[in-house]
Structures are given as C-alpha cells and as structure tokens.
Amino acid sequence: MERKYLAYFSILAVGVIFIMRLFYLQVIDDTYRASPLNNAAVKIKYDYPQRGYVYDRNGVLLVANQPTYDIMVIPKDVKEIDTTEFCNLLQITKDDYVKNLKRTTNYSPRIPSVFLAQVSKEDYAYLQEKMHHYKGFYIQKRSLREYPIKSAPNVLGYIGEANEDFLKKNPYYQLGEYMGVSGVEKQYEEILRGFKGVKFIQKDRFNKDIGPYKGGIYDTLAIVGKDLTLTLDIALQQYGEKLMRNKRGGIVAIEPSSGEILTLVSTPSYDPNMMVGRKRSKNSVILMGDTINRPTYDRGLQAQYPPGSPFKIINALIGLQEDVITTETPFYCYGGYKYGRSINNFMACHCGVHGSPIRLNRGIYKSCNAYFANVYRRIIEKSETTATGTDNWMQHAKSFGLGNFLGYDLPIGRKGLIPDSNFYNRYYPKGSWRAPTIISNAIGQGEVLTTPIQLANMTAAIANRGFYYTPHILKKVDNKPIEIDEFTEPKNTTIDKKHFEPVIEGMFNVVENPGGTARWSRVKDIEICGKTGTAENFVSYKGIKEQLTDHSVFIAFAPKDNPKIAIAVFVENGYWGSRWAGPIATLMIEKYLTGTTTRPWEEKRMFEGSLEDEYQHNIAVQKGLREEYLRLQEQEKRTKELMALQVEKTQK
Amino acid sequence: MRKRKSNIFAGIDPVLVLLFLALIFFGWVNIYAASITEGGTEIFDFSTLHGKQLQWIALSGVLILITISLDSKFYENFSGIIYIIALIALAGLFLFGNNINGATSWYNFGFSSIQPSEFAKAATALALANFLSTPTNDLKNFNTQLRAFIIVLLPTILIVLQPDAGSALIYLSLVFVLYREGLPAYYIGIGLLAILLFVLTLALGLKVSLIIVLTLITGFFLYLARTNNANLRRDWLKFLGTYLAIGLFIFSVNYVFNNVFEQRHRDRFAIVLGKTSDTQGIGYNTNQSMITIGSGGWTGKGFLEGDRTQGNFVPEQPTDYIFSTVGEEWGFLGSTAIILIFVAFIIRIIQLAERQKSDFSRIFGYATATIFFFHFMINIGMVIGLIPTIGIPLPFFSYGGSSLWGFTLLLFIFIRLDADRTYVW
C-alpha cells in the first residue's frame, strides 16, 4: 500500500474544492457584483434638497421649513463619559440614556443613528459648545415643516416618515425619509420634495469616509423642491374656521369661473403645527384616536350626507330639460304630498302657508316638498319604464359631478351616491319599484348622498349656467400658473343654458323674497342666490334606528350675474338650513366680496354659537341604542326561555 | 560521509525555488494593496506594513544564505538541541512573553516582535525526523509510537496554553507524517472518525446523531456477520464496546462543546455549520471576507482597484485574510492561479521528499509538506467560509516577519537537505 498517494490525493482534493468554492462565490453567486449600489464599501450619502414652500392665492406663506437638530450617536465610539452631566444637558433621565444607547447599539454599533431627535434651536446653541466632550455623539441638522398660520390642516397635510409598505412601491425613498402623508403635502409630494442628490462615498469598515467613490462619476446633484401657490384664500379659510367654531361640518367655496377652491373648512380642526417634529407621533395618536370629534376626518371631502333641499334645484332643472314642466306648470300643495293609498304614504311640507297652486319660482323659494315630488314623479314616469326614467334622471344628476369622484387634486374623497335602476333592482327585485318608491330623492333625502365639495361644485355649475371646471387647489408652481387640461376645460352639464335663468331667479328669491326660506340672511347690495336645506339623519345600531337632529345645509353663489363665489355649507345637527348654514354661507360671501360684514350681530352669533349640546346628545342617543339593543336581546332570551318552558309543560 | 561541493547553491531544486519566489512576490503585491489603505503608497516606506514586509523579505534573503550554507549533517546532528531550545523558547513565553490580542505568543525585542511558535515548527520537524530515522525505532512498536507522539505533543501543549489553538493544530498535523512512516492506519482512522462524529454531533444535535450513528454501526455489524467476517455470539463484547465507546464519545462531545468550550468557539462552529448567520457580530470577519471575494467576479477589479480592500472592510486583511485581497482584485482567475501555485508547491515538496535516500531528509520533507498543506488548507478554507475561524497565516502571503522567517527556514532546510541528497544517507 502506497501511503504517499494519500498525500497527493489530499492536496489535489483540497485544491479542487477551493477552486469550486471560488467559482461559486465569484462567478455563480451574483449577490456581490461590482456596482456602487451593490457595494457595502460604498456609502450612499443623500443630499436632501429644501422642500418647497406653500403660499395661498394672495401670496401669504402657509408652509415653510424650520431647522432642527438631532443628537446622533455612533455607539462603538462612545467612551466613558459623565452620564449624569450629559443627561442633565439633554434633559433626559439616566434610564432614557441607557435605553437609547441600547436601542442604537442594537441597530448597529458602527452606523450613526439618531440618539435624541429634534432638539430645539435654543438648546442647539448651548449644546454645540459642549458636545465635543462626549466622544461618539454629534449634532446633525435636519429640516422640519413649519406652519406660520394655524389653519387649514386638512388642506395642507403633513409629512411623516415613509412607511415600509410605501417603500416597497417607491424605490426613491429610504427608511426614515420624509414624505407627504396627507393633503397637499401628499398630493404634490414630487413637486415639493424636489429630487435628492446622491453621493457615493468610499468608506472603510469603520464607516469612515475616505473620499468620493471613483472620483464622483456616479454622483448626482440635488434638485430643489418647487414652491406651490394654492387657490386657497387663507383669510377666508380662517374666517370660515372661526364661524364654524364649536360646530361640526364643512364649508367649501369655489370660484365658479375657474374651479379654484377658495375655502375648504372642516371642523373640528386642529393646529397643523401639532403634526410637526417630535410631538407628531404622540399628537397623531390623540387626533386619530378622537373617535367622537374626528378632527382628522375631512368633512368637506369625506363626509357623505343626504343633500336635502338644495338637491331640489337639480330636479327642477332636469324637469325643465325633460320638458315635463315649464316655469308655469302649477301643482297643488295640501301641506304635503300623498304618494300612496296608505295614511303613511305622505310626505309632509314645511313650507307653511302659501298660495296654491304653486309654480317653479315659489316652489323653490318656499322649498315646497309637494311641488318637487310632483316634478320628480313626472321625470321618472316620462319614460316607458321606471328603470329607464331613473337612469335618465341619474345621467342628468351625474353631469353636475355628483355620484362620483370629482377629480380634484386632493388625495381623499368619497363618491357620494346617485342611485340608478340597478341600485333599486337590488333592493326591490323583479322591478317592483315605481316612482313613489323612490320619491324621497325628489327632495334630496332618500338614497342620494353628496359630499360638501360636490354640493359646492354643483352650485358652481348652476352659477355658470350649465358647466363647471373641476375644482382644484393648485394655482401656480414656482409662480408659473399651472396648465393642466383637466382643470382648464369646462365640463358641461346635460341641461341647456336657458333653463338656468328661471331656476336662478327662484334661488335669488330664497334670499331676497320676504317669503324666502333664507330671508334673514339677506345681504344689502349683494345679489345672493341660495337654497336652504334641512337633511334628516339617523343613527343606527345593529338595526335599531333613531332619528337625530337634522343637518343644516345651505348652498349659494354670488353675485347673481358674473358669480365670483359658489359655496356649500354643511352643519351637522344644525336643525334647519337657515339657522346655521345660511348665515355662515352669506357671511362668507360677504367677507369674500367686500372684506367686511354688514351684520356684525349675525357674525357674533355664529362665532359664539355652539352645537356641543347636540353632539353630547348624539353620544347619549348612541349609548341609549346600545342599551336598547341589549335590553331587546335580553327580552328575546327571556321569551325563548318562557316558550321552552311552556313546550316542556305541554309535553308533560 | 562524502565531502560535498564547495558551491552552496549546487543541487538546489530550481522548480521549488521558483515557486517559492512566485509566492513571495504575489504575497507582497497583495500586502501592498491591503496596506496602502492606511496611507503611504511609497514602496520603501518602512513605517507601512508593506514596507516592513519588504524588510523582512530582504532579511530572509540573509536567512536563506545562512540556512543553505550550513551542512545538512548539522541539522540532523543538532536537531535534538534545536528542539530543546525551541521548547525552552516556548516555555519562556510564560515568563517573558508579551500578550497581544489575548495570547502570550510573542517576545518583544523593541524593534520588533518574534513569535517562537513559527520557528518551533522547523525544530519539531527536525526532531521528529531525527527520531523516526533512527533505525531502532519502529512505528509498529507502541513504545516508539508513544515517544513520537510526545515529540509532537510537547510543543503543541505549550502552544495551546498561550493560548494559540490555530498554531497548535498545525503541530498536531504532524501526526500525518507518522502515518506516512508506518503508523498503523487505525490511528488515523480513529482520528478521522472522531472528527466526523464531532461535526455530526454539533450539526444534528445529540439525539439525531446518536440514532444515525448507532443505526449505521448496527448495520455494519450485521453486514460483518452476514459475510462471516464476524460472529455475533463470539464478538459480542467487541460490539458492545464499540457501541459504548461511540455513545460515550458523542455524549462527551456534546458536554465539552456546551460546558468546556467558550462561547466564541461555539459561535465559530455554529457559523460554519450554518446554524446561525450573525453577519454583524461574530460572523463579521468571514462574511466580509466572502463578500469581498465574491465581488471580484471573473477577472477581479484590478490591482489597487478593490474598493472593499481599499475601504479596509475585511478585518485582519493583511495578515490572516490576505487571500480576500487576491479574490477581490484578481478575481476567480487570479485566485485560482494562486491556489494552483500552492498546490504545485506542496506537491513538489512531496515529490522531492519521496526521492530522498536518507530517511531523515524524507521525513523532514514530509513534515514540511504537511505544515505548508495545513496552513494552506485552514487559512484559505477559513477565508472562503468553509471552515471555522482559526487564525493562522497563509505561508508567504500573510503579513508578519516571524511567520515568513519560520516558513523560509523550514523550506530552505529542506532545500538544503534535498541538495545534498546524493551525499547524505
């Protein structure tokens, strides 16, 4: 046996194994190809450009940047330091110190990470002198948002750290980077943020920079974010927020001739500065967690309500267009409208005493339910079947931007609802529904749902006599007016221009006529056309329904000719249209057109008026419903037990 | 003994010397690449690692001259004394040694440090060769086996105590020389079996490995009985003994690993066995080294273009992890070339050893080949992530004067012996 061959064999075997292993590492496995992005020895340093500023339509600064300072740490460089002194300096406890150091060390001992975020400017000046005593710690400057005017948080939005889901879809962002989370900050993120520059830096294993990678040939320069000018009139916005104090609801004002959103109020509101910096996470928990007031819920864009009487305007226009009525068609009002044989099939009127028969103009300014029930019935019954009649009506209504997303440039919204025949077929199979079944739509109750911005847009379409521009919030980018076809091309409604004048005359009388529903909101020297609304609403809990105080609705535009502003106001549980929404809408119009008010008493009443009691009542009702539900459950249980007992007895 | 020629270079094997020079050259080039990251690109800047290594290389020229000018009989006759001096030097470390990185392996002479374990390799090889070449000693004989093991184990124990487990492993590898010289095969067999069981136990855990191994043994016994090579009734004591021995061994491996080993040792094994992949802490070096080698691709990034080498990413790169520089800057082709040079180098030593007439020269040649082979296998195996982290240098590549001189001494004593093969027997 030749033992020497074992030696040759071992050496050759090891050589072959090594070469195979190298072949795998260097040729087959392509985890580590020579690219700067794929190379841990190259640090990517981002050069974050300044985020763009945001201004209102008159050039008032709404969103700016403020510098902030993070205390950074490289855990492995931390030497023996006087922790007591250090903690006092940073105003943290020793526990915090230990906890933070542990957290950062766990993340990485070599890579710098944030030890303490967002030290104030004042502290920074002081800390900077002392920081060099503490090896391993240093201060890094960052930029935060700042809102000089504490208003319109729902429009402006805020920025926050990009979350992991988002990162997966957007390779631009790295963990911990900021991006717009809501509002304009989110909608126009790419314009505002600019484009970060990338520097590839050769580093050693201690993460120490030793110069640009390959002389910087892969580096790119940062592109500064652009400034935005919004269509918002911040003075009007703030005025609206003040008028809506202690009331829940929304105000949306639009310039009809352009579709520019002048005001987008949602109350209860909050200070946008709450969503900045270190306090953001805490505050967002508070705001999101407030399920009663829901301050982060945009009632101008997201709240779907039955529109109530303002929707009668649409039915009047459709009636004229479909030729089922003329302005002089008379209808009789018997204090309501009886649409069936049963005593319950009666839609009551609140229009009080007025002469009968009633025609279009008075129908509108008196908001006569009976009148519009008749009109609606004629519209639906004009077609051969109820279904085609409903679909035809639906087409007209939708042409006002109702029942679907409007296409405005804010990231949230609701579709609202304009029901069609399919919708009713689902509820009433075999086509067993007729015009009386859906008669509530005549007065904007029933199944119709709209958001305040849809109502405002509808008002703008009426003001324009038949067309509207998609509402939008962006006016200029870097002071250059935007050119977006979506916002500059008029959208026509299906109603001919000639039908608008008589309807608008009716709306004018709502305010101007001594018998109009909003006569108390009349403003001297301004020709306001409006329509009050009182929307019923219900709360339900597991099938138990209870009616709450009606919502107060008002739509208006002014002046009558050449309208400058179209507005929709919605006040939750505000009793009826002319009680809260009417005054608020007309005060807004006055403020916008003249800059002042001729009705300081009305203004004062709005500023100070509160519906807090109503909202407390709602909570009580909801609680009551829950209790009622439990009581019914209990009762049902007991009944069952009794019945079981009885069955037992009879069996015996 | 005949008087040899006056020319000290006569009879020297040119192939081996050329391979040696190639290794020295490529070694230094890569040390240069790995050390200019600290600043100083001047070749003769003696404050840098590559500058210092150049000094060591120049001085090893002197060492070579001295080594080959001595008579080959000198090494044979003085091997016992050299061995004792080496042992004293190793033992003296416990009194006068310098502790660097947790191991007392160095004498500090002010201008430089010397690591005696590097030189003691040659001394141990000489003593072993001398002992085994004595005609009265026969490795079939237990007494000879015992004494041969003692020669190997004395320096091993001294080095384990420093502690420098890596170097100690190299000394243990000399057991393979004993095998070549007639040590019964079952020593090696049992040794390999022990290693196999060790790895198996760690990889699969106590229960699974017990089941697997005992099943295999039972199968083997049944096979033996079937082929009438054994009789279950007659040999039951042997079978039982084997079961007990292997079972006990697996239990003790488990015990030693969990209770005697330190955490760092356990971690190293765990990484190679794929049980954990901590790339930031304990697995950092190996992971960085593999990434660095992998990033080289087919042809590498080019001399001084390896950004991970230049970024100083691999710890200990000029010393234990020097091969990662080769991998990154010279790619698959370059690293393969270096591996082939090493393989050729070691095979050449064995070829030369086989042609010796003198037992002493042959055994010493085998010892030399074994030492180089184990350094080569363990170092590169570690750098490319095939075996656990064991810190020993790659001959002629790793930065360090002691190891360079130790290897040079070892190689050129053998070259001297080989050059004199026609005179010495």
Interface residues (C-beta under 8 A of the other chain):
Chain A: R3 K4 L6 A7 Y8 S10 I11 L12 V14 G15 I17 F18 I19 R21 L22 F23 L25 Q26 V27 D29 T31 Y32 R33 A34 N39 A40 A41 V42 S108 Q202 K203 D204 R205 F206 I210 Y213
Chain B: T37 F176 Y179 R180 Q280 Q288 M290 I291 I293 G294 S295 G296 G297 W298 K301 D307 R308 Q310 G311 N312 F313 V314 P315 G327 G331 F332 S335 T336 I339 L340 F342 V343 I346 I347 I350 E354 Y366 A369 F373 F376 M377 I380 G381 I384 G385 L386
